[in-house]
Amino acid sequence: MDEWVKVRVLLLVGDEAEVVADAPDAEPPVRYPAKEIAAAVGLSPRQLPGRKLRAVVGPRDRLSGWELA
């Protein structure tokens, strides 16, 4: 069974999106390709900052399977 987490896109840094868990005790942000996330949720990369998403936790805690929350 997949483990889903709620995340928030903080900002864009070049072609990458800084993503953080949507929780008070969140770890530092991790960067993911903004185009990959945007394509998965049907938005343009510039529409990502501030968005709340869901993602699947994969090997080495990498996120994938992005969805709008």
ChimeraX attribute file (.defattr): number of C-alpha atoms within 10 A of each C-alpha:
attribute: neighborCount
match mode: 1-to-1
recipient: residues
	/A:1	3
	/A:2	8
	/A:3	8
	/A:4	15
	/A:5	16
	/A:6	17
	/A:7	23
	/A:8	22
	/A:9	24
	/A:10	18
	/A:11	19
	/A:12	19
	/A:13	12
	/A:14	8
	/A:15	13
	/A:16	17
	/A:17	26
	/A:18	19
	/A:19	26
	/A:20	18
	/A:21	20
	/A:22	16
	/A:23	11
	/A:24	6
	/A:25	7
	/A:26	10
	/A:27	11
	/A:28	9
	/A:29	16
	/A:30	15
	/A:31	16
	/A:32	19
	/A:33	15
	/A:34	24
	/A:35	16
	/A:36	16
	/A:37	24
	/A:38	18
	/A:39	12
	/A:40	13
	/A:41	16
	/A:42	11
	/A:43	13
	/A:44	12
	/A:45	19
	/A:46	13
	/A:47	14
	/A:48	23
	/A:49	16
	/A:50	11
	/A:51	14
	/A:52	18
	/A:53	21
	/A:54	19
	/A:55	21
	/A:56	17
	/A:57	15
	/A:58	13
	/A:59	7
	/A:60	6
	/A:61	8
	/A:62	11
	/A:63	18
	/A:64	16
	/A:65	15
	/A:66	20
	/A:67	17
	/A:68	16
	/A:69	13
